[in-house]
Amino acid sequence: MHIFLTLLSWTISNCSMTMERSLAAFSFALLASLASAVVLLVQAQQNPGFISIDCGAPNQYTEEYYNIAYATDEGFIDSGENMQVSSEVIYTYYQQYSKNLRSFPNGTRNCYTLRPDRGKNVTYLIRATFWYGNYDGKNKTPSFDLYIDVNYWATVSSLIYFYEEITYVSQADDIQVCLVNTGNGVPFISALELRPLDDDISPSGLGFLQLHWRCDIGLSSKSPMR
């Protein structure tokens, strides 16, 4: 009888320890999930209406200098390969998104799908950034076309870091930014960003405007403005 009670006591104690471990593991998993949700919520609140994609990045992060939350490609595009620029030039530029890119060796047309919070009939500033950085070791800059929805935007062909920028009024809730292979090398992209603009900055009736140059007239500070 004593042995039975001892075994019963040990069994109850062992079950209790197992339940405690299970509850602890569940609590930790729940806490981790809540923490991730809080991080995503804070990032969304930091940059309301912004879409900022570090193309080819392994994880999301907040850029410290401008406090901009950058997402990965996940949820915006299914095709392509994450690549890193050559180690010989990886520190040439300070931007985190200049260190990696997404290339598209397969398919003629590969498109990012952007879903702005404010939907259609709103003017958006859209910037696509490119830096080849000899990521493939060929030291040969590719040339390819950039489209927004069905509209030709620009031809990308540059050895140096640069970006293409437009203001655009979408006629649908989704905006597609497409890289089109023209047979002159593998298309790639380093970053893709979208910002909503108020009508007093850029009236929605203007439609599609490509950046030619930008000058801040009456600059009161020597600090750069993002």
Residue pairs with C-beta under 8 A, 6 or more apart in sequence:
43 60
43 62
43 69
44 69
46 62
46 67
46 68
46 69
47 68
47 69
48 117
49 116
49 117
49 118
49 195
49 196
50 68
50 69
50 193
50 194
50 195
51 71
51 114
51 116
51 192
51 193
51 194
52 68
52 69
52 70
52 71
52 191
52 193
52 194
53 70
53 71
53 72
53 73
53 76
53 112
53 191
53 192
53 193
54 60
54 61
54 70
54 71
54 72
54 96
54 97
54 100
54 190
54 191
55 73
55 97
55 100
55 101
55 102
55 189
55 190
55 191
55 192
56 73
56 82
56 83
56 84
56 100
56 101
56 102
56 103
56 190
57 70
57 72
57 73
57 82
57 96
57 97
57 100
58 72
58 82
58 100
59 72
60 69
60 70
60 71
60 72
61 69
61 70
61 96
62 68
62 69
62 70
63 69
63 70
63 95
63 96
65 94
66 226
68 226
70 96
70 97
70 191
73 80
73 82
73 102
73 112
76 112
76 113
76 114
76 192
77 102
77 110
77 111
77 112
77 113
79 104
79 106
79 107
79 110
80 102
80 103
80 104
80 110
81 102
81 103
81 104
81 105
82 100
82 102
83 100
83 101
83 102
83 103
83 135
83 136
83 188
84 90
84 99
84 100
84 101
84 135
85 98
85 99
85 100
85 101
85 131
85 132
85 133
85 134
85 135
86 133
86 134
86 135
86 137
88 134
89 133
89 134
90 99
90 133
92 98
92 133
92 161
93 131
93 161
95 191
97 129
97 190
97 191
98 129
98 131
98 133
98 161
98 190
100 190
101 130
101 131
101 133
101 135
101 188
101 189
101 190
102 188
102 189
103 135
103 136
103 186
103 187
103 188
104 110
104 179
104 181
104 186
104 187
104 188
105 186
107 181
108 180
108 181
109 147
109 178
109 179
109 180
109 181
110 178
110 179
110 187
111 176
111 177
111 178
111 179
112 176
112 177
112 178
112 189
112 192
113 174
113 175
113 176
114 126
114 174
114 175
114 176
114 177
114 192
114 194
115 173
115 174
115 175
116 122
116 124
116 170
116 173
116 175
116 194
116 196
117 196
118 196
119 173
120 170
120 171
120 172
120 173
121 169
121 170
121 171
121 204
122 169
122 170
122 196
122 197
122 204
123 167
123 168
123 169
123 196
123 197
123 199
123 201
123 202
123 203
123 204
123 206
124 167
124 168
124 169
124 170
124 175
124 194
124 195
124 196
124 197
125 165
125 166
125 167
125 194
125 195
125 196
125 197
125 202
126 148
126 165
126 166
126 167
126 168
126 175
126 177
126 192
126 193
126 194
126 195
127 163
127 164
127 165
127 191
127 192
127 193
127 194
128 146
128 153
128 163
128 164
128 165
128 177
128 189
128 191
128 192
129 161
129 162
129 163
129 189
129 190
129 191
129 192
129 193
130 156
130 158
130 161
130 162
130 163
130 164
130 188
130 189
130 190
131 160
131 161
131 162
131 190
132 141
132 142
132 158
132 159
132 188
135 188
136 186
140 185
141 157
141 158
141 159
141 185
142 156
142 157
142 184
142 185
142 186
142 187
142 188
143 155
143 156
143 157
143 182
143 184
143 185
144 155
144 156
144 157
144 179
144 180
144 181
144 182
144 184
144 185
144 186
144 187
145 152
145 153
145 154
145 155
145 156
145 179
145 180
145 182
146 152
146 153
146 154
146 155
146 156
146 164
146 177
146 178
146 179
146 180
147 153
147 176
147 177
147 178
147 179
147 180
148 166
148 168
148 175
148 176
148 177
148 178
148 208
149 170
149 171
149 172
149 175
149 176
151 208
153 164
153 166
153 210
154 164
154 210
155 182
156 164
156 179
156 187
157 184
161 190
163 191
164 210
164 211
165 210
165 211
166 208
166 209
166 210
166 211
167 197
167 202
167 206
167 208
167 209
168 175
168 207
168 208
168 209
169 204
169 205
169 206
169 207
169 208
175 194
177 192
179 187
179 188
179 189
180 187
181 187
202 209
216 225
